[in-house]
Amino acid sequence: MGLYDLSAKLPGGGEQSLADYRGKVLLIVNTASKCGFTPQYEGLEELYRDYKDRGFEVLAFPCNQFGAQEPGDAEEIKNFCSLTYDVSFPLMAKIDVNGDDADPIFKHLKKDKTGLLGSGIKWNFTKFLVDRDGKTVSRHAPTTKPEQLRKEIEELLG
């Protein structure tokens, strides 16, 4: 099963098929509103605005598994991201990225690209870059700032 066979849960119900992103470069990130890395929303938005017209998408998946740093509901998360960081890229429904209830998208990404300490995600703002064919090409730690991914994104965009 490939990434394009999966769907992302949307806030308020419904699903977004990842097949709709076929042919695009994706940056998939687990996010949180009350984390030391939360200011990375600004950098993610900057990447999105700079490259969206060239076939680039940021998909953010709020997650409350690390230090309970995403306690809000979908509406609170959306308002925070919009008002604080002017986020315009898609925010998916809040999910788990580890454990038995981990979202299938993150199970797939972790299987494709394990981290330094195994496949489990260690904290918020772990980033996965996916090429236009749906192949997971790299995994980046929360400490990697979005702007540090520019060169790799540009290479993938061609």
Buried (B, 14 or more C-beta within 10 A) or exposed (E): EEBBEBBBBBBEEEEBEBEEBEEBBBBBBBBBBBBBBBEBBBBBBBBBBBBBEEBBBBBBBBBBBBEEBBEBEBEEBBEBBEEEBEBEBBBBBBBBBBEEEBBBBBBBBBEBBEBEEEBEBEBBBBBBBBBBEBEBBBBBBBEBBBBEBBEBBBEBBE
